[in-house]
Amino acid sequence: MTRSLSERLRALQASVGGPGSTPDSGSDGTSSDRVGSLDAPRSIRSPEEVEQPIYQSKSESDCHAEHEFAEEGYSEIGQGVWHRTLRYDILMAHGDHRFADLCEADLGGLLKAAKLSDLVQLQAQNFRFYDTETTGLGTGAGTFPFLHAVGRFEEDEFVVHQYFLADYAAERELLTVMIHDHFPDGVTVVTFNGKSFDWPLLSNRLTMHRLEAPVVCQLDLLYPSRRLWRQTLTRVSLGAVESAILGLERLDDLPGKEAPMRYFEYVSDGILSRLVPVFDHNATDVCSLVTLAGHLADILSGRTSVHAASEWSALGRLYDEWNESDLALRCFHQAVDCPDASWREHWLHSLHCKRRGDVDTAVETWLRMADHYPWSVPPCVELAKVYEHRIGDFQAALMFAREAKNRMLRYSRDAGVEGNGTPRYKGGADERIVSALQHRMARIERKLSAHSAS
Amino acid sequence: MELSLLLDEWRRTPAFIEQVTAWDIAPARIGRFRETPGWVHEDLVSVLEKKGIRQLYSHQAEAVEAVHANKDVMVVTPTASGKTLCYNLPVLDAISKDSSTRALYIFPTKALSQDQVAELHEISNGLRTQVQSYTYDGDTPMHARTRIREAGHIVVTNPDMLHAALLPHHTKWLRLFENLKYIVIDEAHIYRGVFGSHVANVIRRLLRICAFYGRHPQFILSSATVANPGDLGRELIGRDVEVVDESGAPEGERHTVLYNPPIFAPQLGLRKSSLMEARRIGGRLLKEGVSTIHFVKTRTQVELLSSYLKSDLPERLRTRVVGYRGGYLPHERRSIEQRLRTGDIQGVVSTNALELGVDIGSLQASVTVGYPGTIASIRQQSGRAGRRKGMSLALFIANASALDQYVVGHPDVILHHSPEAARVYPENLLILTDHLKCAAYELPFSRDESFGVETTSELLDYLAEYRVLHQGGDGRYFWMSDALPSHGVSLRSAAQDNVVIVDQTDARAEIIGEMDRFSALTMLHEEAIYLHQSKVFQVERLDLDNGKAFVRAVNVDYYTDAELAVRLRVLDSLEDKDDGLAKHHTGEVMVNAMATLFKKIKFDTHENLGWGKIHLPEAELHTVGYWISWPASALPFDNEAWETALSGAAHALRHAASLHCMCAVPDIHMAVEVRDLLTAKPTLYLYDAYPGGVGLAERVFRTSREVLATAREMVVNCPCESGCPSCIGPQAQSSESKTEGQPKEWVARLLLSAVGSEVGDAHKSTGTEGSAPVHSTEGM
């Protein structure tokens, strides 16, 4: 009558889990949420089979594995740690750009955009392009990178070093070698979203193995990319930037989220072939970091001009933040001159003029905007302010305040339907703005009557 | 009028004193003091002196000395006896001596954490060492988190945060874990049952991580009074604890009065409403200027009673009476707490929200309206009145329920010997496995590592077999999934999601309750009548997929009783014993239940008004049970009498068990068989409502004599004549039985027959020996 522990557990799990109490070997592994909850075993293997450690002796299957790795250019540099190098001539093109572009670029703007101090050594030779493939998207202690790629310039080549963790037990060795070979203190780590993902994850791993983390600078390309392309790209991911900006089309690329599943398949079944696309994907990512960094540097140093109005505006705002007002103004000008200039470009341009004290240009722009965009409220509000306080034309001020209020009431429900980042007044904001306008109108009327009385 | 005069008056009033079942007077007690130990850092000594603390109470001294002697300590002393100093003193001392020291405080609720930090700041401000103490919970802003991880000497959090945020990200808390010296767990008695079993496993994970960083932190626990503080401590933290339970704090004279509202319909055993009695008595207290806190069971009652009290009071006092409950905004609650401390508020009506240590100063009287679910709660609520000096009153007004009636008839359980044992059962397979997964995510398991149980490696293999873990080349098991295991595990909910009960009577739907899925089958099927706080609702729709039952208030004079086709199968009888005429067992059971149809039954006459069909899937529950079987010849009952007696006994036992196991009644289910499928004997089953069991039924097996005695008393002492819904549960009417006597007698006889004059032998059968030897005890 007494049942084994696993029998009991299985029955219990089945009774609370509902479906999935039967083996489901056909699962494609996309239902990642179910894996954790145990209800859907992807396939059942006998425990004896599982208990066999994979790398205990050089058995036949090991020799086979070695052969497979060798075919992909990997060599085993420690038990369970595989390493390969991919070398590219720096004059080679990757998409529309060459690796060498970065070496020739002026990096000042890029470093500024990444909020790095001037103290960072500026040579691209000092950069380490870093990207990982991990067992999940979390940043907790149980998520780890199984594949690390470190790209660096070595003389006239761009070299990608890939480290693959074939056995979890070997992680400490992998990290020791990789940190020793590529991450001396003081290097600059170039990533895309690495500041909040790849690097913290690596730090976790070092802590888990009680290893010292190197002191490095972080150049995360996500932030400047977001500034420039948030308006044009629906999602600023490395893949989106590659195809839209860098002219790189990937063929047969593996969706990144599939990588963990393929790795889990590999560790349980030892089949390497399904991981090959992951290796390639990872290597391509690192190469793109180089061309993206080069392209960003060129844009930010003014060597390459951008095309879209929103890019010009974004540049203008960056220069503005760096207190390069003239450069900023030029960018805002460019933005409004673009054929695809929208409400937003005109608006940003006008605000910049206002900040510079160029009231005439600002007023001119607002008048044009009030005319062109008959639903648009903010230019009318600005005009009302200017006419009231600067120019002292209370009649005009009152007219624009009234117009703003009318527009507010008329268009508030669907304000900003034109898109293009037009500010949209939502819910409660409506009332606040309307009442502010009423307040303004009352004040102007008081001034008017005082004026006429005197 | 002074409280003492008012009490004198009540004592002379026959209408009052006749309803009082006990009036206990604990004389005033002076404090017992001891010198502050010499090892305490001088800065801390002078800060304490500035606060007027020149000496410690004896229990404080005892506790801090035990901590100093490297023991794990559990402090069990009444509310307001200065418990917090028992842990703040050693912790602040250690930080003063070595500023790298870290401590982790675990509180069950956010409100308590905030209170604690405020109190810590008060002391630590005077220290020369800058002591940083922070709460870390869901409300902590992101930008503050990094600083807390790095610089917090004392991190105050709750078990849920520990489980979901700290432990899975322990590498980011390096500084804390590398220097962790003390773990403080306040209100430890809250961690019992399912929640406690989860928390015990979270603590296993915590200790595992500490060990990884080379630390072996010491525990300082505090708890309300329970029957088994030492056991609770050990089960929670996996180590023996030194129990400190002799309070040295001074106490004023204290009157504890147990009041049972008068009966107005003797045949039915109906009593006056406890809430209305509270309105009368509490109103009088307030009118006489006695500061009073009322504890009621629900949020609605808070509003009701506070509005009654206000309307009864003279104008000038009305603004000085307030309600306090969950659902009020935090700043509202803070302001009420503040006004209570300063005495600006004279009367407050609260749910148990004010029961735990939130600092509200001391009031003169507490009125507990209805049994709040545990005796520890009653005691904590009474502790809100009367702190150091002056006379105080703790009044308990009973409801009509069997448990209320038992408690009001047994003043001893409140005053002296609580039968309540807070139990945790961290070995529940589902809970254990969930936390094993979380633990594997946090740190890989080595082959020979034990996670609280000997069977760890078997469980690891199981998880590896299901490809949740993978064994690396060095034999260690590591997490192999892209999911974060702690996300799927909530410490506070049952294994299966509960069904929440949504009241859509008003335009704004409101959640009024929660029920496990298994019970929902019979209680929340469509058209079922659901009784909630004596309001009648009808279920309009049961959405099992999304775990919601939609109800609407109705005005009908019937209730529903669903017929549940239950198949209960014993999977494994783990232990049995003979006692009295019966055989008692504990073991694993599987329950299959299918609700088939329901009857509509008229409230007073119990007439059958009709029936309807239920269309719901079968439910299955694997759990641990306790069952008693009798030979059919044990009592001279016919079939009907057996049936009535068994179900009545099961009803009473279930309530008695909830008292002894410190759990809610719905945590234990029951079933009866006049002819059991397996043994053909009359059998009564109690089983844990949680899959895998949480040790409740097992506890009943171990203490069956006490539980049976309590159950019998509940039945015998009920004022009804022949057995009422309160004591023996709803009975099938118009019994055909030819057996002599009344159902109430049958139940009492049956319960008595399962207790022998001598202790029966316990026969333990271990897993390898197979089933238990059968003893021929029939006809004894």
Interface residues (C-beta under 8 A of the other chain):
Chain A: M1 T2 R3 L5 S6 R8 L9 R10 A11 L12 Q13 S15 V16 S32 D33 V35 G36 S37 L38 P41 R42 S43 I44 R45 S46 P47 V50 E51 P53 I54 Y55 Q56 Q79 G80 T135 G136 L137 G138 T139 G140 A141 G142 T143 D167 Y168 A169 A170 P200 S203 N204 T207 M208 P260 M261 F264 V267 S268
Chain B: P168 H169 H170 T171 K172 L174 L429 L430 T433 K437 A440 Y441 E442 L443 P444 T455 E458 L459 D461 Y462 L463 A464 E465 Y466 R467 V468 H470 Q471 G472 G473 D474 G475 R476 F478 W479 M480 S481 D482 A483 L484 P485 H487 G488 A495 Q496 L571 D572 S573 E588 M590 E620 L621 H622 P691 G692 G767 T768 G770 S771
